[in-house]
Amino acid sequence: MLALCINTSSSVESVALIENGKIIAEKNWIGMLDESEKLLGNIAQILKSARGKKNWNDIDTIIVASGPGPFSAMRIGVTVAATLVLSVGAK
């Protein structure tokens, strides 16, 4: 099982892939109100860097940090997660 974790709730934002309880790829960056520009690119980057080069359809579960945090940043994180759930069939 491959889980994608999204955190846009703090000044240091992150995405990570967890497989069988272990972090296999992670990317952190300083949030500069540019989540809409960086989030999908950073997810794509960790998918490529993960062992075995994962792809979007390998994602089974999506976990999103629920805050507290800046409204717009949180909204973008949740919207990206919801869109991925629909597009890759994750839960």
DOGU-543592 format. One record per residue: residue number from 0; residue in three letters; x, y, z of N, C-alpha, C in turn. Coordinates in steps of 0.02 Angstrom, whole numbers. Layout:
% DOGU-543592
NODE; nr; rest; nxx; nyy; nzz; caxx; cayy; cazz; cxx; cyy; czz
NODE; NUM; ALA; X; Y; Z; X; Y; Z; X; Y; Z
...
//
This chain:
% DOGU-543592
NODE; nr; rest; nxx; nyy; nzz; caxx; cayy; cazz; cxx; cyy; czz
NODE; 0; MET; 42; -59; 0; 0; 0; 0; 44; 62; 0
NODE; 1; LEU; 27; 110; -43; 65; 172; -49; 20; 230; -29
NODE; 2; ALA; 43; 268; 21; 5; 326; 45; 43; 390; 26
NODE; 3; LEU; 6; 438; 1; 33; 505; -12; 10; 550; 45
NODE; 4; CYS; 58; 584; 76; 43; 630; 131; 56; 701; 108
NODE; 5; ILE; 8; 745; 120; 13; 815; 100; 5; 859; 161
NODE; 6; ASN; 53; 905; 171; 49; 952; 227; 60; 1023; 200
NODE; 7; THR; 6; 1062; 197; 12; 1132; 179; -11; 1176; 237
NODE; 8; SER; -8; 1149; 298; -35; 1183; 356; 17; 1223; 396
NODE; 9; SER; 79; 1224; 374; 129; 1261; 412; 176; 1298; 364
NODE; 10; SER; 222; 1336; 392; 268; 1374; 349; 316; 1329; 311
NODE; 11; VAL; 332; 1270; 340; 370; 1220; 304; 320; 1168; 279
NODE; 12; GLU; 310; 1168; 214; 261; 1122; 185; 296; 1059; 161
NODE; 13; SER; 258; 1006; 154; 290; 943; 135; 242; 895; 101
NODE; 14; VAL; 272; 850; 64; 237; 792; 36; 282; 732; 49
NODE; 15; ALA; 250; 675; 60; 289; 614; 73; 251; 554; 47
NODE; 16; LEU; 289; 502; 32; 261; 438; 13; 278; 388; 68
NODE; 17; ILE; 228; 352; 91; 237; 301; 142; 215; 234; 113
NODE; 18; GLU; 261; 185; 117; 245; 118; 93; 260; 68; 149
NODE; 19; ASN; 211; 28; 166; 219; -21; 220; 246; 10; 284
NODE; 20; GLY; 220; 69; 302; 239; 101; 364; 305; 138; 364
NODE; 21; LYS; 339; 142; 307; 404; 176; 303; 402; 232; 252
NODE; 22; ILE; 433; 288; 269; 438; 344; 221; 488; 324; 168
NODE; 23; ILE; 466; 323; 105; 511; 305; 50; 532; 365; 9
NODE; 24; ALA; 497; 421; 17; 516; 483; -17; 483; 541; 18
NODE; 25; GLU; 518; 598; 21; 491; 656; 56; 521; 719; 26
NODE; 26; LYS; 482; 771; 24; 505; 836; -1; 476; 890; 45
NODE; 27; ASN; 519; 934; 70; 498; 990; 112; 519; 1055; 78
NODE; 28; TRP; 480; 1107; 87; 498; 1173; 60; 464; 1226; 103
NODE; 29; ILE; 491; 1287; 98; 463; 1343; 134; 403; 1369; 94
NODE; 30; GLY; 345; 1371; 126; 285; 1396; 94; 288; 1471; 85
NODE; 31; MET; 278; 1493; 24; 280; 1564; 8; 216; 1584; -28
NODE; 32; LEU; 159; 1555; -7; 94; 1567; -38; 95; 1548; -112
NODE; 33; ASP; 132; 1494; -126; 138; 1470; -196; 121; 1396; -201
NODE; 34; GLU; 76; 1372; -157; 58; 1302; -157; 30; 1279; -224
NODE; 35; SER; -10; 1322; -255; -40; 1303; -319; 12; 1293; -373
NODE; 36; GLU; 70; 1323; -366; 123; 1315; -415; 170; 1257; -399
NODE; 37; LYS; 179; 1242; -335; 230; 1193; -315; 204; 1124; -296
NODE; 38; LEU; 143; 1119; -273; 120; 1057; -242; 121; 997; -290
NODE; 39; LEU; 90; 1003; -348; 89; 946; -395; 158; 929; -421
NODE; 40; GLY; 199; 980; -434; 268; 967; -456; 309; 930; -404
NODE; 41; ASN; 300; 947; -341; 336; 913; -288; 311; 842; -278
NODE; 42; ILE; 247; 830; -288; 221; 762; -284; 250; 720; -341
NODE; 43; ALA; 251; 748; -401; 280; 713; -458; 354; 697; -446
NODE; 44; GLN; 389; 744; -415; 460; 734; -400; 472; 677; -351
NODE; 45; ILE; 431; 672; -298; 443; 617; -251; 421; 550; -280
NODE; 46; LEU; 372; 550; -325; 353; 487; -358; 411; 461; -399
NODE; 47; LYS; 447; 506; -434; 504; 486; -475; 563; 463; -432
NODE; 48; SER; 572; 496; -374; 631; 481; -333; 621; 420; -287
NODE; 49; ALA; 560; 397; -280; 546; 340; -237; 576; 276; -265
NODE; 50; ARG; 594; 230; -221; 619; 165; -243; 570; 134; -291
NODE; 51; GLY; 593; 111; -346; 551; 79; -395; 512; 128; -438
NODE; 52; LYS; 528; 193; -432; 494; 245; -471; 419; 234; -475
NODE; 53; LYS; 384; 258; -427; 312; 251; -422; 278; 297; -473
NODE; 54; ASN; 215; 282; -489; 177; 327; -532; 111; 345; -496
NODE; 55; TRP; 75; 391; -525; 14; 417; -494; -35; 361; -477
NODE; 56; ASN; -42; 312; -520; -91; 259; -508; -70; 210; -453
NODE; 57; ASP; -8; 215; -429; 14; 172; -374; -13; 197; -307
NODE; 58; ILE; -37; 259; -304; -60; 288; -242; -126; 256; -222
NODE; 59; ASP; -128; 227; -161; -188; 195; -135; -227; 240; -87
NODE; 60; THR; -190; 279; -49; -219; 320; 4; -189; 389; 3
NODE; 61; ILE; -229; 439; 18; -204; 508; 23; -222; 534; 92
NODE; 62; ILE; -171; 560; 126; -179; 588; 193; -162; 662; 189
NODE; 63; VAL; -206; 705; 217; -195; 777; 215; -195; 804; 286
NODE; 64; ALA; -145; 845; 302; -144; 879; 367; -202; 928; 369
NODE; 65; SER; -239; 927; 424; -301; 966; 427; -294; 1033; 464
NODE; 66; GLY; -234; 1053; 480; -224; 1119; 508; -208; 1117; 582
NODE; 67; PRO; -206; 1173; 614; -224; 1239; 588; -172; 1264; 539
NODE; 68; GLY; -192; 1308; 497; -147; 1337; 448; -182; 1390; 407
NODE; 69; PRO; -145; 1422; 362; -175; 1474; 320; -231; 1445; 277
NODE; 70; PHE; -288; 1480; 274; -347; 1454; 239; -331; 1435; 167
NODE; 71; SER; -301; 1480; 129; -289; 1466; 57; -242; 1407; 48
NODE; 72; ALA; -190; 1403; 88; -143; 1347; 83; -177; 1281; 99
NODE; 73; MET; -218; 1280; 151; -254; 1220; 169; -304; 1200; 114
NODE; 74; ARG; -338; 1250; 87; -388; 1238; 34; -355; 1207; -27
NODE; 75; ILE; -295; 1230; -46; -260; 1202; -103; -239; 1130; -89
NODE; 76; GLY; -213; 1117; -29; -193; 1049; -11; -251; 1000; -14
NODE; 77; VAL; -308; 1020; 14; -368; 977; 15; -396; 968; -56
NODE; 78; THR; -395; 1021; -95; -421; 1017; -164; -379; 971; -206
NODE; 79; VAL; -313; 976; -200; -268; 931; -238; -280; 859; -216
NODE; 80; ALA; -286; 848; -151; -299; 780; -126; -365; 753; -153
NODE; 81; ALA; -418; 793; -151; -483; 770; -175; -481; 756; -250
NODE; 82; THR; -446; 796; -287; -440; 785; -359; -402; 721; -374
NODE; 83; LEU; -349; 708; -336; -311; 647; -345; -352; 585; -326
NODE; 84; VAL; -392; 590; -274; -435; 534; -255; -479; 515; -314
NODE; 85; LEU; -508; 564; -346; -552; 550; -403; -514; 526; -465
NODE; 86; SER; -455; 553; -476; -419; 537; -538; -379; 472; -534
NODE; 87; VAL; -354; 453; -475; -314; 392; -471; -350; 335; -434
NODE; 88; GLY; -409; 350; -409; -447; 298; -375; -422; 283; -305
NODE; 89; ALA; -388; 330; -274; -365; 321; -205; -422; 334; -157
NODE; 90; LYS; -409; 320; -93; -459; 335; -43; -430; 380; 10
//
